[in-house]
Amino acid sequence: MIGTAAAIFLLGNGRIMGASGIIGGLVDRSGLSNWQERAAFLAALVVVPALMLPLYNVEVKTNITDNLALVVAAGLLVGIGTRLANGCTSGHGVCGISRFSLRGMVSTVFYLLAGGIAMVLFRHVLGVI
């Protein structure tokens, strides 16, 4: 579904669909010229999966921790990482790789490596998760 949304966004707007860029443009106010489009995209990120859930008739299981501080820290680290990389996995991974972008491919490899290292560190070394 993300790939289809990325293709529609690119064909309809001529721009790459990167969730962090869409959110970032609202937060730092650089995207106020098309805030309605950005807000609609973010609303769809929440609403569409909720609407699709009854069609699949499956139980949703997550492995999220009950440790709120850890969830907040993880969110902040992801936010910092997306700013440092000028994008997130939806922009670099889905859109970048599909366009054969070397930058997108390299960024995606580093996202996956950083996620793996973080899991080993937090789960096995620190025992937090």
C-alpha positions as CSV (number, residue, x, y, z in Angstrom):
1,M,0.0,0.0,0.0
2,I,2.9,2.4,0.7
3,G,4.4,1.7,-2.7
4,T,1.1,2.4,-4.4
5,A,0.6,5.6,-2.4
6,A,4.1,6.7,-3.3
7,A,3.4,6.1,-7.0
8,I,0.1,8.0,-6.9
9,F,1.8,10.9,-5.0
10,L,4.7,11.1,-7.5
11,L,2.3,10.9,-10.5
12,G,-0.2,13.3,-9.1
13,N,2.3,15.9,-7.6
14,G,5.5,15.3,-9.3
15,R,7.2,15.0,-5.9
16,I,8.7,12.2,-3.9
17,M,6.5,11.0,-1.0
18,G,8.6,11.1,2.1
19,A,6.6,11.1,5.3
20,S,9.3,12.8,7.3
21,G,9.5,15.6,4.7
22,I,5.7,16.0,4.7
23,I,5.6,16.2,8.5
24,G,8.7,18.3,8.8
25,G,7.2,20.9,6.4
26,L,4.3,21.3,8.8
27,V,6.5,21.4,11.9
28,D,9.1,23.9,10.7
29,R,6.4,25.8,8.7
30,S,8.3,25.5,5.4
31,G,5.3,23.6,3.9
32,L,2.5,26.0,4.7
33,S,1.8,26.7,1.0
34,N,0.3,23.2,0.7
35,W,-0.6,22.4,4.3
36,Q,-4.0,21.0,3.3
37,E,-2.3,18.4,1.1
38,R,0.2,17.5,3.9
39,A,-2.6,17.3,6.5
40,A,-4.7,15.1,4.3
41,F,-1.7,12.8,3.7
42,L,-1.1,12.5,7.5
43,A,-4.8,11.9,8.2
44,A,-4.8,9.2,5.6
45,L,-1.8,7.5,7.3
46,V,-4.1,7.0,10.3
47,V,-7.5,6.6,8.8
48,V,-6.9,4.2,5.8
49,P,-5.3,1.3,7.9
50,A,-8.2,1.6,10.3
51,L,-10.7,1.4,7.5
52,M,-8.9,-1.6,5.9
53,L,-8.8,-3.6,9.2
54,P,-12.3,-5.1,8.9
55,L,-11.6,-6.3,5.4
56,Y,-8.7,-8.5,6.5
57,N,-10.3,-10.0,9.6
58,V,-7.1,-10.5,11.5
59,E,-5.9,-9.8,15.0
60,V,-3.3,-7.0,15.1
61,K,-0.4,-7.9,17.3
62,T,2.4,-5.4,18.1
63,N,5.5,-5.8,20.1
64,I,5.7,-2.3,21.5
65,T,7.0,-1.9,24.9
66,D,5.0,-0.5,27.9
67,N,8.0,1.6,28.7
68,L,6.8,5.1,27.7
69,A,10.2,6.7,28.2
70,L,11.7,4.2,25.7
71,V,9.0,4.9,23.2
72,V,9.6,8.6,23.4
73,A,13.3,8.2,23.2
74,A,12.9,5.9,20.1
75,G,10.6,8.5,18.5
76,L,13.1,11.3,19.1
77,L,16.0,9.2,17.7
78,V,14.0,8.3,14.6
79,G,13.2,12.0,14.1
80,I,16.8,13.1,14.5
81,G,17.9,10.3,12.1
82,T,15.4,11.4,9.5
83,R,16.6,15.0,9.7
84,L,20.3,13.9,9.5
85,A,19.5,11.7,6.4
86,N,17.2,14.2,4.8
87,G,14.4,11.7,4.7
88,C,13.0,8.5,6.0
89,T,12.4,4.9,4.8
90,S,9.3,6.0,2.8
91,G,11.3,8.6,0.9
92,H,14.7,6.8,0.6
93,G,13.6,3.2,0.9
94,V,10.3,3.0,-1.1
95,C,10.8,5.9,-3.5
96,G,14.6,6.1,-3.7
97,I,15.2,2.4,-4.4
98,S,12.3,2.3,-6.9
99,R,14.0,5.2,-8.8
100,F,17.4,3.5,-8.6
101,S,18.7,6.3,-6.5
102,L,22.2,5.5,-5.1
103,R,21.5,7.9,-2.2
104,G,18.2,6.2,-1.4
105,M,19.9,2.7,-1.5
106,V,22.8,3.8,0.7
107,S,20.4,5.5,3.2
108,T,18.2,2.4,3.4
109,V,21.1,0.2,4.1
110,F,22.2,2.5,6.9
111,Y,18.6,2.7,8.3
112,L,18.5,-1.1,8.5
113,L,22.0,-1.4,10.0
114,A,21.2,1.3,12.6
115,G,17.9,-0.5,13.5
116,G,19.7,-3.8,13.9
117,I,22.4,-2.3,16.1
118,A,19.9,-0.5,18.2
119,M,18.0,-3.8,18.8
120,V,21.1,-5.6,19.8
121,L,22.2,-2.8,22.0
122,F,18.9,-2.2,23.8
123,R,17.7,-5.8,24.0
124,H,20.8,-7.8,24.5
125,V,23.4,-5.4,26.0
126,L,21.2,-3.0,28.1
127,G,18.2,-5.4,28.5
128,V,15.7,-2.6,28.2
129,I,13.3,-4.1,25.7
